[in-house]
Amino acid sequence: MQLVAVYIAVLLIWSTTPLGIVWSSESVSPSLALLLRMSIALVIGAVVIKLTSIEFPWHKKALHFYGVSAVGVAGGMFFTYLAARSMPSGILSLIFGLAPLLSGLFAQKILGEKPFSLAKKLALILAFSGLLIVCYDKLFEVQAAVPIKLIDFIFVLCAVSLFSLSGVLIKNVELNLHPVASTVGTLTVSMPIFILSWLIFDGDFIMPSLGSRSGWSIIYLGVFGSLFGFVGYFYILKRLSASTVSLVTLITPVLAMFLGSQLNGEVITDNLVIGASLIVLGLFIYFFGNKTLWILALNPRK
């Protein structure tokens, strides 16, 4: 029962995080919203480690782990917050759904993994075809209240690429860390980057009103999106099969798009539905395509 609850919690946190990112930058700059969010997560995580006596290593290998993790957390989050200036939350989640496919490409180059099978090549073609449809639709959507800029599409692609690269680089580090320790260590190493980006792109410390959507979103993302979300993800990753965990990647974009349309007035066009369907279908084939083809081969129709 506890495992099911954690799984559902991770699904909900990941589905609401894109909308929280969009809302958190409504009254403050993206760089300040990111800095405040990660500061909250770091402080709470440090208190948890102190109170529970979780081992928090700071040796060379641990620093290497935190460093490669920071590539995805600091770099990925920085570009995500920049993109959220005009990017709807549903589109953010949809593009981040491409992370497993990009991770597979990086793994071939960095870890020397086998080339994609026919099913995974098909998945790649479908997913990126869907992405092209989504990009074209949103770039030239005349009725949009806030037109999406091409540079923001580039920013979110940089974000998901850095996130995927970081996940592959982590596999090269053989180190068994507690999820809370790995999260706090990564945030500690990333914090100078968050501070520097705020100083360069903003520099004004204007606290958002706690009663505003921006203020509540920053607190929510700091407590849940940046801390409990990662801890929960590592928890289910150790206890469930990879295919079951991967369903989070399939379901999250759909829920995020629904929440964006219902709570933030984001428009869902026919082309967006078509593009999103191709991306989700591509992800499904990527995770389960080889097994499906194998079953069909063993049970041909008579």
Salt bridges, closest charged atoms under 4 A:
GLU26 OE2 - ARG213 NH2 2.43
GLU141 OE1 - LYS138 NZ 2.91
ASP152 OD1 - ARG85 NH2 3.19
